[in-house]
């Protein structure tokens, strides 16, 4: 179960990578997250992944510190270095990595190139889908259908 790799998951899911330049304001990055209906954006410069900026970062590094999100560059509030994974990582290993490191967004990088991203919710949905399929198959086998 869930020997499926992230690469296969990325092929199945609609994958839009929301990315911002490090100079954009934290508020601007937050607006991009809102527009893309995501909880995080990748911070990229010249095709290189510098960091990740999440709503959690905005709350903890801007709002709770009494700073103005319009006046702070996302570079100053992002999480860096970024925890990322290769697309050949299996789903359960990715889930474990994310739970242990307490992260919800995982950029997928291959040969220093961003190829996608997954959320913890994406991985949970995949595992649940696999489990539902296994239960359905076992039920059919037991009932003789």
N, C-alpha and C positions, 0 to 999 in steps of 0.2 A: 504494500500500500504506500502510496505517495513516493514512489521511486521516481516520480515525474520530476523533471528538472525545471528550473526557472525559465530556461530557453523555450520549452514547450508551453509554459504558462504565458509567456510574452507573445507567442504566436496566436494564442487563443483570445487574449484580452485586448481590448481597445487601449492602445498605449500612446498617450500624449505626454511628452516630457515638458514640464513647465520649468523654464530656466530664466535666470536673471543675471545681469552683469553685477559685479561686486560694488559698483558705484551707486546703484539705484538706492533710493531711500528705503528704510525698513517699511515705512508706510506704503510705498509704491510696490514693494514685494508682496505685502499683505493684500493689496488690491488685486494683484495678479493671481494670488492664491484664490481669492474670492471669485474672480472671473473664471478660473479654471476648475472651480469646485474641488480644490485639493487642500490638504493641510500643510503642504511644504513645497518649496521650489528649490531646484538645484542652483547653486551659484557657480557660474561658468565664465572663464575668461580665456579667449583664444582657443576654445575647444577643450580646455583643461578644467576638470572638476576641482573647484577650490573649497567648496563647502556646501552645506545644506541649511536652509532657513525655514523654520517651521512656525506655526502659530504658537507653539510652546516657547520657542526662542523669543518671539515678539513679546509674549506675556512676561517672561522671566528677565529678559535683557533690555527691554525697552520700558514697558508699562510699569512693572514693579520697581524699577530703578528711577522712576519719575522722569524719564527722558522723553523727548518729543520724537516720534517716529518719522517725522518729516525732516528732521535735522541729523539723523544718524544713518550712515551708509550701512547697507546690509552686510558688508564686509566686517563691520564692527560687532554685529550681533549674530552672525551665522555660527553654526557648529562646524568646527574644523579641528583636526582632520575628519574626513567623512568615513563612516563605516560603509563599505560597499561589498558587492559580491560578484562573482563570475556567473555567467549564464548556465554553466554546467553544474552548479550547486543544486542538490535536490531540495525539494520543498520543505521536508521536515528539518533538514540541517539549517535552512534559511530561517525557519520559524524559531528554532532553538537560538540561533545567533541573535535574532531580533529581541526575543524575550530576555535573554541573558544581558544584553546591552541596553535594554529598556528603550528601544527605538520602534517607531511605527512606519517609517519610510526607508526603503533600501534601494539605493541606486545600483543599477547593474552595469558593470564596466567590463569590457573585453578589449585587450590590447590598447589600454589607455583611452578607449573611446566609449562614451556613454551609449549603451544600446537599449536602455529602458529603465524601468523602475517598478517596484512592487511595494505594496503595503502589507502590513500584517493581516488586514482584512482580506486581501487578495489570496493570501496563503491559506487562511482559515477556510475561505469559501472553497478552495481547491480540495482541501482535505475532506471537507464535508461532502462535496460532490463525489469524491472517491469512495467515501464510506457509504453513502446512499446507494451507489452503484453496486458495491460489494454486498450490502444487505439485500438489495433487489435480486441479485444473482443467487444468493444463498436461499432466499425465500422460494424462488422458482425451483431450485434444485430440490429442496425439502418437500415442496408440494408436488413435485413430479411434473411440472409444466415444461 
